[in-house]
Amino acid sequence: MKVSVAITGASGSIYASRLIEILKDLCDTVYVIATESGLAVAQYELGQTEAKKDWSLIKLLKRDLKFDNVKIFEQDNLFAPIASGSALADKMVLIPCSMGTLARVAQGISSNLIERSADAMIKEQRKLVIVPRETPLSPIHLENMLKLSRMGVHMIPAMPAFYHHPQSIDDLVDFVVSRVLDSIGLQHPIQKRWNQRMA
Ligand SMILES: Cc1cc2nc3c(=O)[nH]c(=O)nc-3n(C[C@H](O)[C@H](O)[C@H](O)COP(=O)(O)O)c2cc1C
């Protein structure tokens, strides 16, 4: 399976970082794209001090790792295979998704690789998962989510729960990431861990 992970300028790049860490063991290929704001917010939230931009997507979102099956694309690379209906990934996740990107996807404004690729996923009726993050939500945000949801896009808001008795930030992150992995149909290690914990 090939999965695209798109990181935008909403808070919560840690969700993407954890998702990529798990996907690299479960998928053939993981494509990663970030917007300029996505990179800036990731750099800020993950506490990176070195010069912004590139270096392998902030050393693959600070886990300081490099994986052979993870391919990073620039957001303005509209020639990337995942921009075209014939070479799309099987599934795509926008995580975290800003209200700006959400609005542009809802309107079909394909102004960068993430928006174009999301647009192509919708037109080819492939699985698109959006993990929006904002609070409070305005009627504009809610209408955009409803519009996309009605088209079959799966909305999984970054809303961790507490009924599994989280012990750490990692547990809260894993709650959201596990819902995404469930949505794209992958058996994953978080599920197993929680099943053991509940048993
Ligand atoms: C530290 C920080 C946190 C932000 N958090 C959010 C957020 O949670 N949700 C959101 O919609 N925008 C958030 N923003 C604003 C977006 O980054 C901004 O609207 C940006 O233009 C989005 O661009 P993009 O959709 O191309 O990534 C945040 C900005 C900063 C600097």
The ligand as an SDF file (V2000), in Angstrom:
LIG
                    3D

 31 33  0  0  0  0  0  0  0  0999 V2000
    2.1660   28.0880   16.0120 C   0  0  0  0  0  0  0  0  0  0  0  0
    1.0060   28.1410   15.0580 C   0  0  0  0  0  0  0  0  0  0  0  0
   -0.0750   27.3060   15.2560 C   0  0  0  0  0  0  0  0  0  0  0  0
   -1.1580   27.3240   14.3820 C   0  0  0  0  0  0  0  0  0  0  0  0
   -2.2010   26.4870   14.6120 N   0  0  0  0  0  0  0  0  0  0  0  0
   -3.2330   26.4590   13.7470 C   0  0  0  0  0  0  0  0  0  0  0  0
   -4.2960   25.5290   13.9360 C   0  0  0  0  0  0  0  0  0  0  0  0
   -4.3210   24.7440   14.8840 O   0  0  0  0  0  0  0  0  0  0  0  0
   -5.2760   25.4920   13.0000 N   0  0  0  0  0  0  0  0  0  0  0  0
   -5.2680   26.3190   11.8910 C   0  0  0  0  0  0  0  0  0  0  0  0
   -6.1800   26.2250   11.0740 O   0  0  0  0  0  0  0  0  0  0  0  0
   -4.2790   27.2270   11.7050 N   0  0  0  0  0  0  0  0  0  0  0  0
   -3.2570   27.3030   12.5890 C   0  0  0  0  0  0  0  0  0  0  0  0
   -2.2340   28.1950   12.3910 N   0  0  0  0  0  0  0  0  0  0  0  0
   -2.3170   29.1130   11.2450 C   0  0  0  0  0  0  0  0  0  0  0  0
   -1.8650   28.4610    9.9250 C   0  0  0  0  0  0  0  0  0  0  0  0
   -0.5220   28.0490   10.0220 O   0  0  0  0  0  0  0  0  0  0  0  0
   -2.0380   29.4930    8.7880 C   0  0  0  0  0  0  0  0  0  0  0  0
   -3.4100   29.7540    8.5640 O   0  0  0  0  0  0  0  0  0  0  0  0
   -1.3910   29.0460    7.4980 C   0  0  0  0  0  0  0  0  0  0  0  0
   -1.5750   30.0380    6.5150 O   0  0  0  0  0  0  0  0  0  0  0  0
   -1.9430   27.7260    6.9940 C   0  0  0  0  0  0  0  0  0  0  0  0
   -1.3100   27.4520    5.7700 O   0  0  0  0  0  0  0  0  0  0  0  0
   -1.3850   26.0230    5.0580 P   0  0  0  0  0  0  0  0  0  0  0  0
   -2.8290   25.6360    5.0200 O   0  0  0  0  0  0  0  0  0  0  0  0
   -0.8130   26.2920    3.6990 O   0  0  0  0  0  0  0  0  0  0  0  0
   -0.5280   25.0750    5.8210 O   0  0  0  0  0  0  0  0  0  0  0  0
   -1.1610   28.2010   13.2640 C   0  0  0  0  0  0  0  0  0  0  0  0
   -0.0560   29.0470   13.0590 C   0  0  0  0  0  0  0  0  0  0  0  0
    1.0040   29.0130   13.9430 C   0  0  0  0  0  0  0  0  0  0  0  0
    2.1860   29.9260   13.6980 C   0  0  0  0  0  0  0  0  0  0  0  0
  1  2  1  0
  2  3  1  0
  2 30  2  0
  3  4  2  0
  4  5  1  0
  4 28  1  0
  5  6  2  0
  6  7  1  0
  6 13  1  0
  7  8  2  0
  7  9  1  0
  9 10  1  0
 10 11  2  0
 10 12  1  0
 12 13  2  0
 13 14  1  0
 14 15  1  0
 14 28  1  0
 15 16  1  0
 16 17  1  0
 16 18  1  0
 18 19  1  0
 18 20  1  0
 20 21  1  0
 20 22  1  0
 22 23  1  0
 23 24  1  0
 24 25  2  0
 24 26  1  0
 24 27  1  0
 28 29  2  0
 29 30  1  0
 30 31  1  0
M  END
$$$$
